[in-house]
Amino acid sequence: MGKQRSHIKIGVFIAGTGHHVASWRHPQAQADGTMNLSYLKGLAQTAERGKLDMLFLADSLSIDPHSHPNILARFEPLTVLSSLAEVTSNIGLVATASTTYGEPFHTARQFASLDHISNGRAGWNVVTSSIPATGANFSKEEHLEHGRRYQRAQEFVEVVKGLWDSWEEDALVRDKESGVFFDPDKLHELNHKGEFFSVRGPLNIARSPQGHPVIVQAGSSESGQQLAAQTAEVIFTAQNHLAGAQAFYRSVKEKVASQGRLPEEVSIMPGIFPVIAETEALAQEKYEELQDLIIPSVGLKILSTAMGGVDLTPYPLDGPLPEIELPESNAVKSRSQLIKEMAQRENLTIRQLYKKVAGSRGHHIFIGTPEQLADRMEEWFTQKGADGFNLMPPLLPEGLELFVGQVVPILQERGLFRREYEGKTLRDHLGLKKP
């Protein structure tokens, strides 16, 4: 794949105090991290110092009392990225925006604005909101069914891209002498009429520096992969081991090719949850320290949800998982079964089991030294399990500072990662052409 694969791509998924569910309780954590702008600016600057491709902010549109602490109270992502654009100059800025509860015109305008404000560093993580309760915040009695959410998403993205093409690059002449502000031949109405949307256009903002902000997608279901193959330029995914990552990688790249696109136009970036220290034993200790901060009722709630709603409160935490009937539900049945089998195979108590499940929400947990992490990343990259990684530090800012200070230099030394930014835009970093 030529130059495209010479460098590992690295993004960092910024989540308040860190991705570990109990990170906020750690003595080093900035407990109000999700709502502390100067703290978030510091993280963005650290990531840029490490020459990372992008930083990423997730979002959701509903919460409940059991939500992850980083989700309960946090900034709206586009607002905060506009602020981070002011204190950085190279790193890509990617935010999540839902196609289920949003309008294409608003979304197109917001991301075009961020692209202008950041001089071409914006990316849109396209999601179809998966939490049924979200509908109640948007005057909806019920949540759109999975397949319909993806149909809506497909049309939504198509409309947004059409709106981004409203103005040609040099349409705004602004000639004071002649009094010509713009060339009307270079302004285009969209006139879209589809199943879900009717949008006339044009968009009321000039064509953005990247032409189109970068499109990111994170669905791993069959419909999610299909949408990604048609539209995505970056794919975030949860993969636990190399063989599974390679199978996903092959499957998506084939789907991309079948859409008439070049496989190298899509970067696959699995999440990685790295716990790093000078020795493996110290890293393990650091991980256990975080695990011990999980409040049992929270751990049980997460385990119960992952097992389809089984109530484990009557059983002793330090006893084995009881012989229970798993609830009938196709959606989580395979996951519940996997957890049950893991408990039996590894002879885990309920406490040990919830710690395993609560820690990283299914992403690849890495525990070891900077050198070992560089080895793991190199292996996945060279063996085509990944084009890069989305870092999910369990504890921030410590996890990001260690990665930038200790892992990045090893990857640079091996010629696997850039020493300097070669371009200015997120498309430049990812080796993507301008539409």
C-alpha positions as a LaTeX table, in Angstrom:
\begin{tabular}{lrrr}
\hline
Residue & $x$ (\AA) & $y$ (\AA) & $z$ (\AA) \\
\hline
Met1 & 0.00 & 0.00 & 0.00 \\
Gly2 & 2.97 & 2.31 & $-0.60$ \\
Lys3 & 3.56 & 5.26 & 1.71 \\
Gln4 & 0.13 & 4.83 & 3.22 \\
Arg5 & 1.27 & 1.97 & 5.47 \\
Ser6 & 4.75 & 3.16 & 6.37 \\
His7 & 3.52 & 4.91 & 9.50 \\
Ile8 & 1.31 & 3.71 & 12.32 \\
Lys9 & $-1.60$ & 6.10 & 12.81 \\
Ile10 & $-2.31$ & 7.07 & 16.41 \\
Gly11 & $-5.28$ & 8.87 & 17.87 \\
Val12 & $-6.10$ & 9.46 & 21.51 \\
Phe13 & $-9.62$ & 9.06 & 22.83 \\
Ile14 & $-9.91$ & 11.76 & 25.50 \\
Ala15 & $-12.33$ & 10.76 & 28.24 \\
Gly16 & $-12.21$ & 13.03 & 31.29 \\
Thr17 & $-10.09$ & 11.37 & 33.95 \\
Gly18 & $-9.34$ & 8.26 & 31.85 \\
His19 & $-11.15$ & 5.25 & 30.44 \\
His20 & $-11.12$ & 3.15 & 33.57 \\
Val21 & $-14.54$ & 3.32 & 35.24 \\
Ala22 & $-12.95$ & 4.22 & 38.60 \\
Ser23 & $-10.19$ & 6.51 & 37.25 \\
Trp24 & $-11.79$ & 9.58 & 38.88 \\
Arg25 & $-11.08$ & 8.13 & 42.35 \\
His26 & $-7.33$ & 7.81 & 41.70 \\
Pro27 & $-5.18$ & 10.22 & 43.79 \\
Gln28 & $-3.59$ & 11.62 & 40.59 \\
Ala29 & $-6.87$ & 12.18 & 38.73 \\
Gln30 & $-8.36$ & 15.61 & 38.08 \\
Ala31 & $-11.81$ & 14.55 & 39.32 \\
Asp32 & $-13.64$ & 17.29 & 37.37 \\
Gly33 & $-11.66$ & 16.49 & 34.19 \\
Thr34 & $-14.64$ & 16.32 & 31.85 \\
Met35 & $-15.68$ & 19.89 & 32.74 \\
Asn36 & $-12.25$ & 21.48 & 33.17 \\
Leu37 & $-11.20$ & 23.38 & 30.07 \\
Ser38 & $-7.62$ & 24.18 & 31.04 \\
Tyr39 & $-7.05$ & 20.48 & 31.87 \\
Leu40 & $-8.43$ & 19.45 & 28.45 \\
Lys41 & $-6.22$ & 22.03 & 26.73 \\
Gly42 & $-3.22$ & 20.50 & 28.47 \\
Leu43 & $-4.15$ & 17.01 & 27.20 \\
Ala44 & $-4.53$ & 18.32 & 23.64 \\
Gln45 & $-1.11$ & 19.98 & 23.79 \\
Thr46 & 0.51 & 16.80 & 25.16 \\
Ala47 & $-1.01$ & 14.77 & 22.31 \\
Glu48 & 0.27 & 17.31 & 19.78 \\
Arg49 & 3.73 & 17.23 & 21.34 \\
Gly50 & 3.69 & 13.49 & 20.61 \\
Lys51 & 2.82 & 14.21 & 16.92 \\
Leu52 & $-0.36$ & 12.13 & 17.22 \\
Asp53 & $-2.73$ & 12.15 & 14.24 \\
Met54 & $-5.86$ & 13.13 & 16.12 \\
Leu55 & $-7.68$ & 13.47 & 19.37 \\
Phe56 & $-11.18$ & 12.15 & 19.63 \\
Leu57 & $-14.17$ & 13.07 & 21.81 \\
Ala58 & $-17.10$ & 10.70 & 22.18 \\
Asp59 & $-20.62$ & 11.83 & 22.99 \\
Ser60 & $-24.00$ & 10.51 & 24.04 \\
Leu61 & $-27.38$ & 12.19 & 24.29 \\
Ser62 & $-28.79$ & 10.53 & 27.40 \\
Ile63 & $-27.55$ & 9.45 & 30.80 \\
Asp64 & $-28.84$ & 7.58 & 33.81 \\
Pro65 & $-27.55$ & 7.25 & 37.37 \\
His66 & $-25.43$ & 4.23 & 36.35 \\
Ser67 & $-23.58$ & 6.00 & 33.49 \\
His68 & $-19.74$ & 6.04 & 33.47 \\
Pro69 & $-18.59$ & 9.06 & 35.57 \\
Asn70 & $-16.93$ & 10.56 & 32.47 \\
Ile71 & $-20.30$ & 10.60 & 30.73 \\
Leu72 & $-22.51$ & 12.00 & 33.50 \\
Ala73 & $-21.42$ & 15.62 & 33.02 \\
Arg74 & $-19.28$ & 16.71 & 30.09 \\
Phe75 & $-18.94$ & 19.41 & 27.45 \\
Glu76 & $-20.65$ & 19.24 & 24.08 \\
Pro77 & $-17.76$ & 18.03 & 21.88 \\
Leu78 & $-17.81$ & 20.53 & 18.98 \\
Thr79 & $-17.85$ & 23.46 & 21.38 \\
Val80 & $-14.81$ & 22.19 & 23.27 \\
Leu81 & $-12.91$ & 21.24 & 20.09 \\
Ser82 & $-13.34$ & 24.81 & 18.79 \\
Ser83 & $-11.61$ & 25.93 & 21.95 \\
Leu84 & $-8.85$ & 23.29 & 21.64 \\
Ala85 & $-8.27$ & 24.39 & 18.02 \\
Glu86 & $-7.05$ & 27.70 & 19.44 \\
Val87 & $-4.27$ & 26.12 & 21.53 \\
Thr88 & $-3.04$ & 23.54 & 18.99 \\
Ser89 & $-1.96$ & 23.85 & 15.37 \\
Asn90 & $-1.52$ & 20.37 & 13.84 \\
Ile91 & $-3.43$ & 17.62 & 15.62 \\
Gly92 & $-6.73$ & 16.41 & 14.10 \\
Leu93 & $-9.90$ & 17.17 & 16.10 \\
Val94 & $-12.60$ & 14.51 & 15.84 \\
Ala95 & $-16.04$ & 14.63 & 17.48 \\
Thr96 & $-19.02$ & 12.31 & 17.61 \\
Ala97 & $-22.39$ & 13.49 & 16.29 \\
Ser98 & $-25.47$ & 11.30 & 16.00 \\
Thr99 & $-27.37$ & 10.70 & 12.76 \\
Thr100 & $-30.39$ & 9.38 & 14.69 \\
Tyr101 & $-31.04$ & 12.58 & 16.67 \\
Gly102 & $-29.76$ & 15.40 & 14.49 \\
Glu103 & $-30.33$ & 17.13 & 11.18 \\
Pro104 & $-27.87$ & 16.97 & 8.28 \\
Phe105 & $-27.89$ & 20.76 & 7.75 \\
His106 & $-26.84$ & 21.47 & 11.36 \\
Thr107 & $-24.20$ & 18.75 & 11.34 \\
Ala108 & $-22.72$ & 19.84 & 8.00 \\
Arg109 & $-22.53$ & 23.43 & 9.18 \\
Gln110 & $-20.99$ & 22.60 & 12.57 \\
Phe111 & $-18.20$ & 20.43 & 11.16 \\
Ala112 & $-17.49$ & 22.86 & 8.30 \\
Ser113 & $-17.19$ & 25.60 & 10.97 \\
Leu114 & $-14.77$ & 23.49 & 13.03 \\
Asp115 & $-12.76$ & 22.76 & 9.87 \\
His116 & $-12.42$ & 26.51 & 9.19 \\
Ile117 & $-11.66$ & 27.39 & 12.83 \\
Ser118 & $-8.93$ & 24.70 & 12.99 \\
Asn119 & $-7.53$ & 25.30 & 9.47 \\
Gly120 & $-8.48$ & 21.88 & 8.18 \\
Arg121 & $-8.26$ & 19.53 & 11.15 \\
Ala122 & $-11.89$ & 18.46 & 11.69 \\
Gly123 & $-13.26$ & 14.92 & 11.64 \\
Trp124 & $-16.82$ & 13.65 & 12.20 \\
Asn125 & $-17.36$ & 10.36 & 14.01 \\
Val126 & $-20.68$ & 9.20 & 12.55 \\
Val127 & $-22.79$ & 7.24 & 15.06 \\
Thr128 & $-26.34$ & 5.93 & 15.18 \\
Ser129 & $-27.33$ & 6.38 & 18.85 \\
Ser130 & $-27.68$ & 2.90 & 20.33 \\
Ile131 & $-29.27$ & 3.71 & 23.73 \\
Pro132 & $-33.07$ & 3.30 & 23.49 \\
Ala133 & $-33.70$ & 5.81 & 26.31 \\
Thr134 & $-32.23$ & 8.61 & 24.15 \\
Gly135 & $-35.52$ & 8.93 & 22.23 \\
Ala136 & $-37.17$ & 10.31 & 25.37 \\
Asn137 & $-34.91$ & 13.39 & 25.16 \\
Phe138 & $-36.02$ & 14.08 & 21.58 \\
Ser139 & $-39.81$ & 13.86 & 21.78 \\
Lys140 & $-39.76$ & 10.25 & 20.51 \\
Glu141 & $-41.93$ & 7.54 & 22.05 \\
Glu142 & $-39.66$ & 4.81 & 20.72 \\
His143 & $-36.14$ & 4.40 & 19.42 \\
Leu144 & $-35.57$ & 3.66 & 15.70 \\
Glu145 & $-34.85$ & $-0.02$ & 15.04 \\
His146 & $-31.18$ & $-0.97$ & 14.31 \\
Gly147 & $-31.55$ & $-1.51$ & 10.54 \\
Arg148 & $-33.58$ & 1.69 & 10.09 \\
Arg149 & $-31.02$ & 3.68 & 12.10 \\
Tyr150 & $-28.36$ & 2.61 & 9.59 \\
Gln151 & $-30.56$ & 3.44 & 6.58 \\
Arg152 & $-31.15$ & 6.89 & 8.04 \\
Ala153 & $-27.40$ & 7.25 & 8.74 \\
Gln154 & $-26.51$ & 6.40 & 5.16 \\
Glu155 & $-28.82$ & 9.07 & 3.75 \\
Phe156 & $-27.74$ & 11.53 & 6.47 \\
Val157 & $-24.05$ & 11.23 & 5.47 \\
Glu158 & $-24.93$ & 11.55 & 1.79 \\
Val159 & $-26.81$ & 14.82 & 2.49 \\
Val160 & $-24.00$ & 16.22 & 4.66 \\
Lys161 & $-21.41$ & 15.52 & 1.96 \\
Gly162 & $-23.68$ & 17.12 & $-0.64$ \\
Leu163 & $-24.02$ & 20.22 & 1.52 \\
Trp164 & $-20.23$ & 20.41 & 1.96 \\
Asp165 & $-20.07$ & 20.74 & $-1.83$ \\
Ser166 & $-22.42$ & 23.77 & $-1.90$ \\
Trp167 & $-19.62$ & 26.24 & $-2.62$ \\
Glu168 & $-16.72$ & 25.77 & $-5.00$ \\
Glu169 & $-13.27$ & 26.56 & $-3.66$ \\
Asp170 & $-13.00$ & 30.03 & $-5.27$ \\
Ala171 & $-16.70$ & 30.99 & $-5.28$ \\
Leu172 & $-16.35$ & 33.92 & $-2.87$ \\
Val173 & $-14.63$ & 36.63 & $-4.94$ \\
Arg174 & $-15.23$ & 39.59 & $-2.58$ \\
Asp175 & $-14.04$ & 42.10 & $-5.20$ \\
Lys176 & $-14.54$ & 45.57 & $-3.68$ \\
Glu177 & $-13.85$ & 47.37 & $-6.96$ \\
Ser178 & $-16.45$ & 45.61 & $-9.11$ \\
Gly179 & $-18.88$ & 45.00 & $-6.27$ \\
Val180 & $-18.94$ & 41.24 & $-7.00$ \\
Phe181 & $-19.10$ & 39.35 & $-3.72$ \\
Phe182 & $-19.46$ & 35.84 & $-5.13$ \\
Asp183 & $-19.67$ & 33.99 & $-8.44$ \\
Pro184 & $-23.25$ & 32.62 & $-8.66$ \\
Asp185 & $-22.12$ & 29.86 & $-11.07$ \\
Lys186 & $-20.01$ & 28.42 & $-8.26$ \\
Leu187 & $-22.79$ & 28.11 & $-5.72$ \\
His188 & $-24.89$ & 24.94 & $-5.87$ \\
Glu189 & $-28.27$ & 23.98 & $-4.45$ \\
Leu190 & $-28.51$ & 20.39 & $-3.27$ \\
Asn191 & $-32.26$ & 19.80 & $-3.73$ \\
His192 & $-32.14$ & 16.43 & $-1.96$ \\
Lys193 & $-35.40$ & 14.53 & $-1.56$ \\
Gly194 & $-35.03$ & 11.12 & 0.05 \\
Glu195 & $-36.78$ & 8.73 & 2.39 \\
Phe196 & $-35.73$ & 10.49 & 5.60 \\
Phe197 & $-34.67$ & 13.97 & 4.53 \\
Ser198 & $-35.68$ & 16.78 & 2.22 \\
Val199 & $-32.92$ & 19.41 & 2.06 \\
Arg200 & $-32.69$ & 22.23 & $-0.46$ \\
Gly201 & $-29.34$ & 23.82 & 0.48 \\
Pro202 & $-26.96$ & 25.48 & $-0.21$ \\
Leu203 & $-24.99$ & 25.48 & 3.03 \\
Asn204 & $-24.37$ & 28.96 & 4.50 \\
Ile205 & $-20.62$ & 28.56 & 5.00 \\
Ala206 & $-17.77$ & 28.61 & 2.46 \\
Arg207 & $-16.17$ & 25.32 & 1.34 \\
Ser208 & $-13.97$ & 24.15 & 4.18 \\
Pro209 & $-10.16$ & 23.80 & 4.04 \\
Gln210 & $-10.29$ & 20.00 & 3.70 \\
Gly211 & $-13.19$ & 20.14 & 1.24 \\
His212 & $-14.87$ & 17.52 & 3.41 \\
Pro213 & $-13.92$ & 17.00 & 7.06 \\
Val214 & $-12.66$ & 13.42 & 7.59 \\
Ile215 & $-15.40$ & 10.82 & 8.17 \\
Val216 & $-14.85$ & 8.39 & 11.04 \\
Gln217 & $-17.10$ & 5.48 & 11.98 \\
Ala218 & $-17.20$ & 3.09 & 14.89 \\
Gly219 & $-19.83$ & 0.44 & 14.20 \\
Ser220 & $-18.63$ & $-3.17$ & 14.08 \\
Ser221 & $-21.99$ & $-4.83$ & 13.37 \\
Glu222 & $-22.69$ & $-6.00$ & 9.80 \\
Ser223 & $-24.72$ & $-2.80$ & 9.05 \\
Gly224 & $-21.99$ & $-0.73$ & 10.73 \\
Gln225 & $-19.27$ & $-2.32$ & 8.58 \\
Gln226 & $-21.35$ & $-1.78$ & 5.45 \\
Leu227 & $-21.88$ & 1.92 & 6.23 \\
Ala228 & $-18.16$ & 2.28 & 7.00 \\
Ala229 & $-17.18$ & 0.61 & 3.71 \\
Gln230 & $-19.30$ & 3.14 & 1.82 \\
Thr231 & $-18.38$ & 6.32 & 3.66 \\
Ala232 & $-15.71$ & 6.07 & 6.38 \\
Glu233 & $-12.08$ & 7.13 & 6.11 \\
Val234 & $-11.17$ & 5.99 & 9.63 \\
Ile235 & $-12.75$ & 3.09 & 11.53 \\
Phe236 & $-12.58$ & 2.72 & 15.32 \\
Thr237 & $-13.18$ & $-0.83$ & 16.53 \\
Ala238 & $-12.81$ & $-2.99$ & 19.66 \\
Gln239 & $-10.57$ & $-6.02$ & 19.00 \\
Asn240 & $-9.11$ & $-8.18$ & 21.74 \\
His241 & $-6.57$ & $-10.38$ & 20.00 \\
Leu242 & $-4.56$ & $-10.36$ & 16.79 \\
Ala243 & $-6.44$ & $-13.11$ & 14.94 \\
Gly244 & $-9.80$ & $-11.39$ & 15.50 \\
Ala245 & $-8.30$ & $-8.03$ & 14.50 \\
Gln246 & $-6.89$ & $-9.53$ & 11.29 \\
Ala247 & $-10.25$ & $-11.08$ & 10.37 \\
Phe248 & $-12.03$ & $-7.74$ & 10.93 \\
Tyr249 & $-9.32$ & $-5.91$ & 8.96 \\
Arg250 & $-9.63$ & $-8.28$ & 5.97 \\
Ser251 & $-13.42$ & $-8.21$ & 6.04 \\
Val252 & $-13.64$ & $-4.38$ & 6.08 \\
Lys253 & $-10.94$ & $-3.85$ & 3.44 \\
Glu254 & $-12.76$ & $-6.31$ & 1.14 \\
Lys255 & $-16.06$ & $-4.47$ & 1.68 \\
Val256 & $-14.31$ & $-1.15$ & 0.91 \\
Ala257 & $-12.92$ & $-2.58$ & $-2.35$ \\
Ser258 & $-16.35$ & $-3.94$ & $-3.29$ \\
Gln259 & $-17.67$ & $-0.33$ & $-3.04$ \\
Gly260 & $-15.15$ & 0.66 & $-5.72$ \\
Arg261 & $-12.93$ & 2.45 & $-3.18$ \\
Leu262 & $-9.23$ & 1.91 & $-2.52$ \\
Pro263 & $-8.65$ & $-0.14$ & 0.67 \\
Glu264 & $-5.85$ & 2.23 & 1.72 \\
Glu265 & $-8.35$ & 5.13 & 1.81 \\
Val266 & $-9.66$ & 3.62 & 5.07 \\
Ser267 & $-7.56$ & 3.41 & 8.24 \\
Ile268 & $-8.61$ & 0.76 & 10.75 \\
Met269 & $-7.73$ & 1.81 & 14.30 \\
Pro270 & $-8.63$ & $-0.59$ & 17.15 \\
Gly271 & $-8.90$ & 0.82 & 20.67 \\
Ile272 & $-6.03$ & $-0.04$ & 23.02 \\
Phe273 & $-6.15$ & 0.44 & 26.81 \\
Pro274 & $-2.45$ & 0.66 & 27.82 \\
Val275 & $-1.18$ & 0.36 & 31.39 \\
Ile276 & 2.54 & 1.22 & 31.19 \\
Ala277 & 5.36 & 1.13 & 33.75 \\
Glu278 & 9.12 & 0.38 & 33.86 \\
Thr279 & 8.52 & $-3.30$ & 34.54 \\
Glu280 & 5.68 & $-5.69$ & 33.84 \\
Ala281 & 5.22 & $-6.27$ & 37.58 \\
Leu282 & 4.86 & $-2.53$ & 38.25 \\
Ala283 & 2.39 & $-2.19$ & 35.37 \\
Gln284 & 0.34 & $-5.06$ & 36.80 \\
Glu285 & 0.41 & $-3.36$ & 40.22 \\
Lys286 & $-0.78$ & $-0.09$ & 38.64 \\
Tyr287 & $-3.64$ & $-1.91$ & 36.95 \\
Glu288 & $-4.67$ & $-3.66$ & 40.19 \\
Glu289 & $-4.61$ & $-0.32$ & 42.01 \\
Leu290 & $-7.21$ & 1.02 & 39.55 \\
Gln291 & $-9.22$ & $-2.21$ & 39.67 \\
Asp292 & $-9.41$ & $-1.99$ & 43.47 \\
Leu293 & $-11.05$ & 1.44 & 43.17 \\
Ile294 & $-14.13$ & $-0.03$ & 41.45 \\
Ile295 & $-17.04$ & 0.31 & 43.87 \\
Pro296 & $-18.65$ & $-3.15$ & 44.17 \\
Ser297 & $-22.19$ & $-1.94$ & 43.42 \\
Val298 & $-20.91$ & $-0.25$ & 40.22 \\
Gly299 & $-18.93$ & $-3.33$ & 39.19 \\
Leu300 & $-21.96$ & $-5.55$ & 39.78 \\
Lys301 & $-24.21$ & $-3.25$ & 37.77 \\
Ile302 & $-21.79$ & $-3.33$ & 34.80 \\
Leu303 & $-21.47$ & $-7.13$ & 35.04 \\
Ser304 & $-25.22$ & $-7.58$ & 35.33 \\
Thr305 & $-25.82$ & $-5.40$ & 32.22 \\
Ala306 & $-23.16$ & $-7.31$ & 30.27 \\
Met307 & $-24.89$ & $-10.57$ & 31.22 \\
Gly308 & $-28.31$ & $-9.48$ & 30.01 \\
Gly309 & $-29.67$ & $-8.18$ & 33.31 \\
Val310 & $-28.97$ & $-11.11$ & 35.70 \\
Asp311 & $-29.33$ & $-9.99$ & 39.34 \\
Leu312 & $-26.15$ & $-10.98$ & 41.21 \\
Thr313 & $-26.74$ & $-8.92$ & 44.37 \\
Pro314 & $-27.88$ & $-11.88$ & 46.53 \\
Tyr315 & $-24.58$ & $-13.78$ & 46.03 \\
Pro316 & $-21.30$ & $-13.33$ & 47.94 \\
Leu317 & $-18.78$ & $-11.22$ & 45.99 \\
Asp318 & $-15.90$ & $-13.52$ & 46.86 \\
Gly319 & $-17.76$ & $-16.68$ & 45.94 \\
Pro320 & $-18.05$ & $-18.26$ & 42.48 \\
Leu321 & $-20.53$ & $-17.19$ & 39.81 \\
Pro322 & $-23.65$ & $-19.20$ & 40.67 \\
Glu323 & $-25.28$ & $-21.63$ & 38.22 \\
Ile324 & $-27.82$ & $-19.25$ & 36.74 \\
Glu325 & $-30.12$ & $-19.30$ & 33.77 \\
Leu326 & $-29.07$ & $-16.58$ & 31.35 \\
Pro327 & $-31.95$ & $-14.38$ & 30.18 \\
Glu328 & $-33.32$ & $-15.04$ & 26.67 \\
Ser329 & $-31.92$ & $-12.27$ & 24.50 \\
Asn330 & $-30.16$ & $-12.74$ & 21.20 \\
Ala331 & $-28.40$ & $-9.40$ & 21.42 \\
Val332 & $-26.38$ & $-10.13$ & 24.53 \\
Lys333 & $-26.66$ & $-13.89$ & 24.62 \\
Ser334 & $-23.25$ & $-14.52$ & 23.02 \\
Arg335 & $-21.62$ & $-11.94$ & 25.32 \\
Ser336 & $-23.28$ & $-13.41$ & 28.45 \\
Gln337 & $-22.21$ & $-16.89$ & 27.43 \\
Leu338 & $-18.60$ & $-15.76$ & 26.88 \\
Ile339 & $-18.49$ & $-14.15$ & 30.33 \\
Lys340 & $-19.98$ & $-17.23$ & 31.96 \\
Glu341 & $-17.45$ & $-19.50$ & 30.24 \\
Met342 & $-14.55$ & $-17.20$ & 31.21 \\
Ala343 & $-15.68$ & $-17.31$ & 34.86 \\
Gln344 & $-15.75$ & $-21.12$ & 34.81 \\
Arg345 & $-12.52$ & $-21.57$ & 32.83 \\
Glu346 & $-10.51$ & $-19.19$ & 35.02 \\
Asn347 & $-12.30$ & $-20.11$ & 38.24 \\
Leu348 & $-13.17$ & $-16.47$ & 39.00 \\
Thr349 & $-15.13$ & $-15.07$ & 41.92 \\
Ile350 & $-17.91$ & $-12.56$ & 41.19 \\
Arg351 & $-15.57$ & $-9.73$ & 42.30 \\
Gln352 & $-12.78$ & $-10.92$ & 39.98 \\
Leu353 & $-15.27$ & $-11.24$ & 37.15 \\
Tyr354 & $-16.77$ & $-7.75$ & 37.45 \\
Lys355 & $-13.25$ & $-6.30$ & 37.63 \\
Lys356 & $-12.42$ & $-8.00$ & 34.34 \\
Val357 & $-15.58$ & $-6.83$ & 32.61 \\
Ala358 & $-15.75$ & $-3.29$ & 34.07 \\
Gly359 & $-12.15$ & $-2.30$ & 33.33 \\
Ser360 & $-12.02$ & $-1.51$ & 29.60 \\
Arg361 & $-15.49$ & $-2.12$ & 28.15 \\
Gly362 & $-14.25$ & $-4.84$ & 25.81 \\
His363 & $-11.18$ & $-3.06$ & 24.37 \\
His364 & $-7.72$ & $-4.58$ & 24.16 \\
Ile365 & $-6.08$ & $-4.25$ & 27.59 \\
Phe366 & $-2.29$ & $-4.01$ & 27.44 \\
Ile367 & $-0.20$ & $-4.25$ & 30.62 \\
Gly368 & 3.57 & $-3.96$ & 30.35 \\
Thr369 & 6.61 & $-1.78$ & 29.55 \\
Pro370 & 6.89 & 0.94 & 26.88 \\
Glu371 & 9.11 & $-1.40$ & 24.83 \\
Gln372 & 6.53 & $-4.23$ & 25.02 \\
Leu373 & 3.73 & $-1.84$ & 24.00 \\
Ala374 & 5.78 & $-0.71$ & 20.98 \\
Asp375 & 6.32 & $-4.41$ & 20.11 \\
Arg376 & 2.58 & $-5.13$ & 20.34 \\
Met377 & 1.69 & $-2.13$ & 18.16 \\
Glu378 & 4.34 & $-3.06$ & 15.60 \\
Glu379 & 3.11 & $-6.66$ & 15.47 \\
Trp380 & $-0.53$ & $-5.69$ & 14.89 \\
Phe381 & 0.54 & $-3.12$ & 12.28 \\
Thr382 & 2.94 & $-5.32$ & 10.30 \\
Gln383 & 0.63 & $-8.37$ & 10.50 \\
Lys384 & $-2.31$ & $-6.33$ & 9.14 \\
Gly385 & $-4.47$ & $-6.37$ & 12.22 \\
Ala386 & $-4.48$ & $-2.54$ & 12.27 \\
Asp387 & $-3.39$ & 0.59 & 10.39 \\
Gly388 & $-3.06$ & 2.32 & 13.72 \\
Phe389 & $-4.59$ & 2.61 & 17.18 \\
Asn390 & $-7.01$ & 4.72 & 19.16 \\
Leu391 & $-5.34$ & 5.09 & 22.56 \\
Met392 & $-7.69$ & 4.81 & 25.53 \\
Pro393 & $-5.49$ & 5.64 & 28.53 \\
Pro394 & $-7.05$ & 4.15 & 31.70 \\
Leu395 & $-5.86$ & 7.16 & 33.73 \\
Leu396 & $-5.31$ & 10.70 & 32.44 \\
Pro397 & $-3.16$ & 12.73 & 32.15 \\
Glu398 & $-0.58$ & 10.16 & 33.32 \\
Gly399 & $-1.32$ & 7.53 & 30.65 \\
Leu400 & $-1.00$ & 9.99 & 27.76 \\
Glu401 & 2.15 & 11.63 & 29.17 \\
Leu402 & 3.85 & 8.23 & 29.54 \\
Phe403 & 2.86 & 7.20 & 26.02 \\
Val404 & 4.14 & 10.44 & 24.47 \\
Gly405 & 7.31 & 10.50 & 26.58 \\
Gln406 & 8.26 & 6.82 & 26.39 \\
Val407 & 6.45 & 4.90 & 23.64 \\
Val408 & 6.47 & 7.47 & 20.82 \\
Pro409 & 10.32 & 7.75 & 20.81 \\
Ile410 & 10.63 & 3.94 & 20.44 \\
Leu411 & 8.19 & 3.91 & 17.50 \\
Gln412 & 10.07 & 6.85 & 15.92 \\
Glu413 & 13.39 & 5.06 & 16.42 \\
Arg414 & 11.98 & 2.03 & 14.57 \\
Gly415 & 10.81 & 4.24 & 11.70 \\
Leu416 & 7.18 & 3.36 & 12.42 \\
Phe417 & 5.97 & 6.81 & 13.44 \\
Arg418 & 6.57 & 10.39 & 12.25 \\
Arg419 & 9.12 & 12.65 & 13.94 \\
Glu420 & 7.41 & 15.80 & 12.65 \\
Tyr421 & 4.03 & 16.61 & 11.12 \\
Glu422 & 4.51 & 16.66 & 7.35 \\
Gly423 & 1.25 & 18.43 & 6.51 \\
Lys424 & $-1.19$ & 20.78 & 8.18 \\
Thr425 & $-4.57$ & 19.04 & 7.82 \\
Leu426 & $-6.00$ & 15.83 & 9.23 \\
Arg427 & $-6.25$ & 14.55 & 5.63 \\
Asp428 & $-2.51$ & 15.19 & 5.24 \\
His429 & $-1.71$ & 13.20 & 8.38 \\
Leu430 & $-3.83$ & 10.26 & 7.23 \\
Gly431 & $-2.54$ & 10.33 & 3.64 \\
Leu432 & $-6.04$ & 11.09 & 2.27 \\
Lys433 & $-6.70$ & 13.15 & $-0.82$ \\
Lys434 & $-8.97$ & 16.19 & $-0.76$ \\
Pro435 & $-12.39$ & 15.45 & $-2.29$ \\
\hline
\end{tabular}
